[in-house]
Amino acid sequence: GTVTVPSATTDVSAVNLGDVKAKEYYDTTNISANSDVVVNHSLESKKLIVSLWLDDDEVTGSLEIQKTSNNSIIIRNLSAISIVGLEICIIKLSV
């Protein structure tokens, strides 16, 4: 059987998995050399944790992240090499 958990109303309440997943975004993209891509995440916040991954390694040095609105970010590739299969992981903070 299943147990239905409603949305938590206090910090000590059980958490509904749907509430957790509603604060997450995941996608993959390709970015050409010296260019950028707009990612529409629809999380309605700039208070985000953004992590970028390529082949199971976190990418930091050659990419720049700009939080442009409550529903999108820009990822800028500062290198002369195209990036294929970049994983974008975003979590919306609850604060």
VMD Tcl script that draws the C-alpha trace (Angstrom):
set ca {
  {0.00 0.00 0.00}
  {0.88 3.64 0.02}
  {0.83 6.38 2.59}
  {-0.03 9.89 1.39}
  {1.91 12.62 3.18}
  {0.48 16.14 2.92}
  {2.75 19.16 2.47}
  {4.71 19.91 5.65}
  {3.40 22.80 7.71}
  {6.24 22.93 10.28}
  {9.96 22.08 10.32}
  {9.28 18.88 12.29}
  {6.52 17.57 9.99}
  {6.99 14.73 7.51}
  {8.07 15.92 4.07}
  {6.17 15.19 0.87}
  {8.58 14.06 -1.88}
  {6.64 16.11 -4.43}
  {7.42 19.24 -2.39}
  {11.14 18.39 -2.51}
  {11.14 17.67 -6.25}
  {9.27 20.91 -6.94}
  {12.40 22.77 -5.73}
  {14.77 20.96 -8.10}
  {15.70 21.33 -11.76}
  {17.89 19.05 -13.90}
  {18.77 19.16 -17.58}
  {21.68 18.66 -19.98}
  {22.85 21.10 -22.62}
  {25.64 21.89 -25.07}
  {27.45 25.22 -25.12}
  {29.58 26.38 -28.02}
  {33.00 27.92 -27.40}
  {32.92 31.52 -26.14}
  {29.12 31.65 -26.03}
  {26.27 31.30 -23.58}
  {22.99 29.51 -23.10}
  {19.82 30.56 -21.27}
  {18.39 27.94 -18.93}
  {14.71 28.34 -18.04}
  {14.28 26.53 -14.72}
  {10.86 27.96 -13.63}
  {11.74 27.79 -9.91}
  {10.60 31.39 -9.31}
  {13.66 32.45 -7.28}
  {17.22 33.74 -7.57}
  {18.10 32.01 -4.28}
  {19.51 28.90 -5.91}
  {22.34 26.44 -5.61}
  {23.63 25.76 -9.13}
  {26.03 22.91 -9.87}
  {27.42 22.09 -13.33}
  {28.81 18.65 -14.18}
  {30.64 17.11 -17.13}
  {31.57 13.41 -17.17}
  {30.98 13.09 -13.38}
  {33.29 16.04 -12.62}
  {32.03 19.38 -11.36}
  {32.89 22.17 -13.80}
  {33.88 25.51 -12.31}
  {36.80 27.24 -14.02}
  {35.63 27.81 -17.58}
  {31.96 28.60 -16.93}
  {30.23 31.65 -15.50}
  {26.71 31.58 -14.04}
  {24.49 34.66 -14.05}
  {21.15 34.58 -12.22}
  {19.17 36.84 -14.54}
  {15.59 36.45 -13.32}
  {13.46 34.39 -10.96}
  {12.95 31.77 -13.68}
  {16.19 31.61 -15.66}
  {19.97 31.70 -15.52}
  {22.66 32.28 -18.15}
  {25.61 29.90 -18.35}
  {28.55 31.45 -20.18}
  {31.35 29.30 -21.63}
  {34.55 31.35 -21.32}
  {36.77 28.78 -23.03}
  {37.69 28.22 -26.67}
  {36.35 24.65 -26.47}
  {32.71 23.63 -26.94}
  {31.10 21.71 -24.09}
  {28.83 18.78 -24.95}
  {26.58 17.08 -22.41}
  {26.84 19.62 -19.59}
  {24.59 18.58 -16.70}
  {22.77 21.41 -14.90}
  {21.59 20.73 -11.33}
  {19.66 23.48 -9.52}
  {18.10 23.49 -6.06}
  {15.86 26.32 -4.85}
  {16.60 27.41 -1.29}
  {13.71 27.55 1.16}
  {14.83 30.80 2.83}
}
mol new
graphics top color blue
foreach p $ca { graphics top sphere $p radius 0.5 }
foreach p [lrange $ca 0 end-1] q [lrange $ca 1 end] { graphics top cylinder $p $q radius 0.2 }
display resetview
